[in-house]
Amino acid sequence: MARVLVIEDNAANMKLTALLLRNADHTVLCAVDAETGLTLARAEQPDLILMDIQLPDMDGLAATALLKQDPSTAAIPVIALTALAMKADEEKSQIAGCDAYIAKPLRYQELYAVINTLLAKGKPADQMP
């Protein structure tokens, strides 16, 4: 399965997200702030990033924009996660470079569907399950 980096400052949300990902046989990397997440993304080259929008210091949209500007991480799909599900947030996440947007609380069916769609886009047709 995939290696997924979760950038989330809320411990309960991190625990739930990691549990859902591990239940789907994904490997989980965790970061509690944008700076740590950026460092991990560059070093580990995950298959996918789940990015909380509300992060301390640097928000998730600013971090996503930095990832998309960096040639070493630009191709990694980023899913924005937010508890403040407003239309403007979804548009802002797309402008920042997020590949998808999911409102919290997470619904596992939606999470798995979005992850599977984005991972499938990145694989050549002959590697599809």
N, C-alpha and C positions, 0 to 999 in steps of 0.2 A: 504494500500500500504506500501511502505518501508520508513524507516528513512535513509536519505542519508546525509553523512558528505561531504561537499565540502571544500577542502583546496586550496585556490586560492588567490594570492596577488593582482591581477588586478581587480579593482572595476567593470569595465565594463563586464569583463568575469564572475565575480561572479554574477552580476545582471542577466545576460543572462542565466547562468547555473541554478540559483535558480528559475528563471521564467519557464524554460523548465521543471524542476523537479516538480514544484508545478502544472503546467498544466497537468502533468501525475499523479496527486494526491499523490505525495510523500511528506513527511515531510523533510524540509531542515535544516541542522545545518551548520553554516558557520565558517570557520577559515581563517585568512589572512596570517598565517605563519605555518611552520611545528611544532614548539613547541606547539602552541595553538591547532593545529590539533591533535597532539599526546595526549594531555591532554583530549580533548573532546572525542576522540575515546575510551580511557580507561574508562572515566566516563559515557559516554552515550551508548556505545556498539551499534553503528549504524549498519544497515543491509548491508551497502555498503559505500565505500569511493571513491570520485572522487579526485584525487591527481594531482595538477599541478606539473610538473617536475621542472620548473624554479621558485624556491622560494628564498626569501632572507635568509641569514644565513645558514640554513640547506636545501639542495635541497630535492625535492620530493622522489627521489630514496633512499636517506639515511633515510628519514622518513619512507618509506615503509619497508625498511629492518628492522628497529627497531620495527615496528608494527608486522611484520611476526616472529620476534624472541621472542615476548612477548606472552606467552600462553593465556593471556586474550583477545588479539586482533588478534592473528594469523589466525583465521578462517574467519575474515571479508574480503570479496573480495575488492580488490583495482583496480580501473581503472586509469591508467596513462593518463594525459592530457598534450599535448605539442604542441606548435606552430612550433617547429623545428622538423618536421616529417622526420626523416632520419632513414634508416634501423638500424644503430648502436644504435639509441635511443630506438627503439622497443626491440632490444636484451638486452640492459642494463636494461630496465624496467622489462623484464622477469627474468633476473638474480636477480634483487632486490626483486622479489616476487610479482610483479603486475600481476593481473589475466587477464587484458585486457589493450588495448592501443588505444587511440582515438586522432587523430590530430585535432588541432584547425585551423580555426574556427569550432565550433561544428555544426554538422548537426543533427538536432533533431531525424530523423529517425534512424540514426546510434546509437546515444546515447541511445534511448529507447530500441533498439534491444539488445545492449550489456548489459544494465542494466537488462532487462527481462531475458536474458540467464543466467546471473550470479545469479540472485535471484532465478531462477528456480532450479539451481544446488544445492542451499542450503536448499531446502525444501523437506521433505519426499514426495514420490509419491502420497500419499493420500491427500495431501494438495494442489496439483496442481490445477489451475483453469480449 
